[in-house]
Amino acid sequence: MSSVKTYHIRGEFRKRKRKIPFGKYIRALSVEEALEEVYSLIGSKHKVKRNVIYIDPKDIKEITNPEEIKDVVVKTFASEDDLSIPKRK
């Protein structure tokens, strides 16, 4: 049985001839699932196609220490067994 891991994925996408960088903390079973989630989130939020989202494989990092995670919700899910969701600021 696989365990859920936390990944930090950085990349950029093009919109109106500008490069817009992004970084996302994602909880997934594998790198492929994490990438699929990032493509889905960025495409949905910014209305861009997958072919304009660029992610270098060197910019995919598995996070083993929950203290490195900056997203409060992802950090809570990664570090605690109690799954109460904190409010974002």
WOMO-V322087 format. One record per backbone hydrogen bond with DSSP energy under -1.0 kcal/mol. CO is the residue of the C=O (numbers start at 1). NH is the residue of the N-H. E is the energy in kcal/mol with one decimal. If there is no record, write none. Layout:
[[CO	NH	E] [CO	NH	E]]
This chain:
[[5	28	-2.4] [6	63	-3.0] [7	26	-2.8] [8	61	-2.3] [9	24	-2.6] [11	22	-2.5] [12	54	-3.5] [13	20	-3.0] [18	15	-2.2] [20	13	-1.9] [22	11	-2.1] [24	9	-2.8] [26	7	-3.2] [28	5	-2.9] [30	34	-1.9] [31	35	-2.7] [32	36	-2.2] [33	37	-2.0] [34	38	-2.1] [35	39	-2.7] [36	40	-2.1] [37	41	-2.8] [38	42	-2.8] [39	43	-2.1] [40	44	-2.2] [41	45	-2.7] [42	46	-2.6] [43	47	-1.1] [49	52	-1.5] [50	53	-1.4] [52	14	-1.6] [54	12	-2.3] [56	59	-2.3] [57	60	-1.2] [59	10	-1.6] [61	8	-3.1] [65	68	-1.9] [66	69	-1.1] [71	75	-2.5] [72	76	-2.1] [73	77	-2.0] [74	78	-2.0] [75	79	-1.8] [76	80	-2.1]]
